[in-house]
């Protein structure tokens, strides 16, 4: 069985051989289970399941990608939207990004989606991960032209804890355009999802993601605010159950003047689970009159839970409004006592307070479908539906 290095080809293979796979001595991988990248995985020639045909954009229909294989033959002709199959491209400004290079060398092709100027499009994509110890590589590239709007919802599923999935999403958001990107990761194996976004003048990028930890669930966003007045909002939720790893990493670069950014993260961590948050915002000398905020809130279910939270700012200009912070703690003992004193069993009180902690950011999300899916998953994980009914997240 080949190692991940052997999955790559072309120029990317040479670059990755020089760079090497990530390892724990690299700062960005210090808290990640990088040893999973050194396993041997099975190369997949065909998808294990053939997805249903008939994909269209009417009503925001769903495209299914199985084992990294993109069904190009299902992609429709639609007014204002162009689908094309292109070769993997090197990510500009991130030529030495190890996971991007691994994906570039492992993905046989890229699905490129171009939204014409002033068009509004909604898409839904489901990724089904490989079985057993298979390896999958998926690469998507979205171009949102000036004045256009793209609402993209993605869900990543996989039952095998021995599998590996690599996903890269590239996005270019044109002047006065909007890209809202909602995601839910629920894979049992190792998955690395790297997102690279360039935002134009007076354009907006909004990211809403829920990460349910697997063997290694790692999501990384790199956002460049390149146009005057560009805006980025990142809202991330992580849940790390026992012996799982949920990791959010995000970096926003304020390149142009008068840009704004907001980065919010919450995590629920169970015994022997690990959550990592690394948020970095850099305001460059070329980006005066910026506003940038970060906050990470982490709830530990047990003292044996692990959290590594690191929000940080790098500011190279005086004309900036900025804030950052992090909190790590357990459920408030007084609040638990208050609820129990009013007849709520301890288990129900804990579920209620946990749901309130997680429900606040979910309520702010624009994607109704993601809110419903994530809330359903949390009810199941917390046992909240049996204890308190369906209204628990609505009331929080």
N, C-alpha and C positions, 0 to 999 in steps of 0.2 A: 504494500500500500504506500502511495506517495505522501511525502510531507507537503505542507502548504507551499513551500518554495518551489516544489516541482509542478505545481498547478499553473505557474506563471509562464508566459512566453513573450517573445519580442523584446523591445527596448525596456519594458517594465521589468522583465525578468533580470536583466543585467543590472538595472538600478537597485532592485530589491536585494540581489546577491551582494551588492556593495554596501547597502544600508543594513541589511540583516533584518530578521523579524523582531518585533518589539520584545523587550525583556524587562524584568523587574528593576534593573539598575537604571533604566530611563525614568526621569522624573514623572512624565505623564503616565507611566505604567507601574509606578511604585506600589500602588494598592490594588492592582488588577491581577487576576489569575493568568498571567501571560504564559504559564507553562502549558495551557491548553492549546496554544498555537504551535507547540512542538510535537503534538500527536500526529499519527498517521491517519489520513482520511481517505475515503473511497471517492474516486472520480465518477461522476454521473454522466452517462451518455444521453439518456432520455429522461423525461419526467416520470416519476412513479405513478402519477395520476394525470390523465388528460383532462384539462378543465373544460367546462361547458362552453359551447360556442355561442355566438350571437351578441357579443359585447357591443354596446352603443353608448352614446353620451346622453341620451334622452333620460331625464330624471336622475342624472348622476349615476349611471350604471356601473357595475363592478367588473374590474379586470382581475383575473386570477393568475398569479405567477407561481408555478410549482417547481421546487428545487432549483430556482434561479432561471428557469427557461421561460422566456417571454414569448407569448403566442402572437407573433407579429401578424400571422394570417387572420387574426380576429379583429385587428384594429380597423376601425371604420373610416370612411371619408366623411368629414363633418365640416360644415361651414365655419370658417374662422379658426379651425384647428388642423394642424398638420402633424401626422405621426410618421416617423422615419426610423430606419435601422441604420445606425452608424457604428463605426469602430470606436473602441474605448479611447477617450481623450485624456491627456495629462491635465491635472487640475492646476490651473494657473495660480501662482503664489504658494502652492503646496507641493512642489515637485518632489520634495523629500519626505512627504508624509507617508509613513510606512504602510498604514492600512489602505490608504488611497492607491498607493503603488501596487500593493498586493491585489486589490480589486481590479485595477487596470489590467494587470497581467493575467488574472484569472477569468475575467468576464470576456466571453467571446464577442459580445456586441453590446451596444447601448440603445435603449429606447429613448428617442428624442421627441419631445412634445412641444410644439410651438403654438402659442396662443396669439392670434392676430390682434392688432391694436383695437382697443375699445370693446373687445369681446368679453363675455362673462361665461366661465366654464366651471363645472363641478365634476370631479372624478373620484372614484373609489377604487383602491387597489388592495388586494389581499395576497400576501406572500405565505405560502405553505412551505415550511422548511423541510430539509431532507430527513429520511428515515435512517435508523441505525447510525453508523458513523460516516455518513455522506457529507460532502462539502458543496456549498452552493454559492454562486457569485451573481449579484444583480447590480445593474448600473442604469440609472435613470437621469435624464437631463431635461429640465423644463426651462423654456424661454417664454417669459410673459412680457409681451410688447407694451409700448406706451399706452397708458389708459386702460389696460386690460385687467381682468380679475380672474384668478385661479383659486378655487377651493379644492384642496386635495386631502383626502382621508386615506390613511394606510393602516393596515393591520398585519402584524407579523405573528404567525403561529408555528409551532413545532413541538412534537411530542417526545422526540428523542433527546436525551441528555448527553448523548455521545456525538451529536452532529455539530457542524460548524457552518455558519452563514455569514457572508460578507455582503453588505449593501452600501452603495454610494449613491447619493442624490446630489445632483448639481442643479443650481437654479440661478437664473438671471432675471431680475425684476426691473423692468424698464421704468422710465420716468412716469410718475403719477400712476403707476400700476400697483396692484395689491396681490399678494400671495399669502393665503392662509393655509397652513400646513399642520394637519392633525394626525397623530400617530398613536398606536397602541402596540407595544411589544409584549408578547406572551409566549416566548420560546423557552423550552426546557434546556436546550443546549447552549453552546457558545455562539453569540451573535455580536457582530460589530457593525454599527450603522454610522457612517460618516456623512454629514450634510454640509455642503459648501454653497453659500448664498451671497450674491452680489446685489445690492439694492441701489437703485438709481435715484435721481432727484425727485423729492417729494413723494417717493414711493414707500410702501409699507410691507413689512414682512412680520407675520404672526405665527409663532410655533406653539402648539399645544401637544404635549406628549405624556403618555403614561407608560412606565416601564415596570413590568412585573419580572422580578429577577429569575434568571435561570443559572446554569453553570457559570456563564459569564454573559451578562446583558449589558452592553456598553454602547452608549449613544454619544456622539460628539458633533457639535455644531460649530461651524466657523462662518461668521457673518461679517461682511464688509459693507459698511455704509459709505458708498462712494459718491453719492449725489447730495447736493445741498438739501437739507430738510428731510432726509431719509429717516425712517423710523423702524425699530425692531423691538418686538415684544416676545419674550420667551417664558413660557409657563410649563414647568416640568414636575411630574409626580412620580416617585419611585417607591416600590414596595419590595422589600427583601425578606423572603421567608427563610426558614431554617436552611442553612447550607446553600444559599443562593447569593448571587452578586448582582446588584443593580447600580449602574454607574452613569451619571450624567456629566458631561463635560461641555462647556460652552465658552466661546470667545467672540466678543463683538469688537470690531475695530471702527472707531469714528474717524473716517478719513476726510470727510468733507465738513464744512461748517453747518451749524444749527441742526445737528442730528440728535435724535433722542433714542434711548434704549431702556428697557426694563426687563430684568432677569429675576424670575421667581421660581423657587424650588422647594418642594416638600417631600419628605421621605418617612415611611413607616418601616421600622426594622425589627425583626423578630430575633429570638435567641439564635446565635450562630449564623445569623445573616449579616451581610455587609452592604453598606450603602456608601457611595462616593459621589461627592459633588465638587467640581472644580469649575468655578465661573470667573472668567477674566474679561475685563473691559479695558480697552486702551483708547484714550483720546489722544490722537496724534497732534503734532504741531499745526497741521493743516486743518484741524477740526475745531475751531473756536466756537464758543457759545453752545456747547454741548450740554445735554442733560442725561445722566446715566445712573441707574439704580440697580442694586442687587440685594437679594435676601434669600437665605436658605434656612428652613425650619425642619428639624429632625426629631421624630418621636421614637423613643426606644421602648419596645414592649418588655424587654428583659435586659438585665445588666450585662448579659453575655452578647448582646448585639454590638456591632461595630459600625461606627460612622466616621467618615473622613470628609469634613466640609471645609472648603477653602474658597470663599469669595474674595476677589482682589481686584484693585483698580491700579491702572498705570496712566498717569495724567501728565501730558507734555505741554499743557496750555493752561493759563491762569483763568480764562473765562469759561468756567465749568461749574455746573451744579451736579453733585454726585453724592451717593451714599452706598454703603454696603454693610452687611452684617450676617450673623449666623447664630442660631440657637439650637441646643441639643439638650433633651431632657426626657422625662417620663411623664405619665399622666399625673395631673395635679391631685394630690391626696385629699385636699379639702373638697374639690369638686366631686370626687368619688364618694366621699362621706356624705355630702349633701344629697346626692342622688339616692344612695342606699337608705338614708334616713327617711326618704319619701317612698320607700317600699320597692325600689327597683333593685333586683338582685345584682350582686357584684359583677357577674359576667355581662349582664345587660348594661350596667352602668359603664363598664369599660368599652363595650361595643359602641355605646352612644357617644362617648367622648372621643373615641378614635374616629368615628364617622364624622363628627363635627370638625375635627382637625383636617381630615382629608376632603371633606365636602366643600369647604370654603373655596379652594382654588378651582375645583371642578365646576362649581356654579358660575364662575367667571368665563368659562370656555364658550366659544361661539358655536362649536360643533355639537349639535344636539345628539347626533348618532354616537359620537365618541363619549359624551357625557353618559349616555344610557349604557353603553357597553362597559365602561369602566366602573360605573356604579353597580351594575349587575355582578361584575367580577368581585368587587369589594364586599358586597353583601354575602356572596358565597364564601369568601375567604374569612370574613369576620363572624360568620354565623348570624349576621344582623337580621336577616329576613325572618328567621324563625323566632328571634328574640323580641324584635321590635316592629316588624312589619316593613312594608315597602316604603313607608314615608320617611324612614330614617335619614336618607340623604336629601330628600326634598326639604325637610325641616331644618337641616344643618346649614 
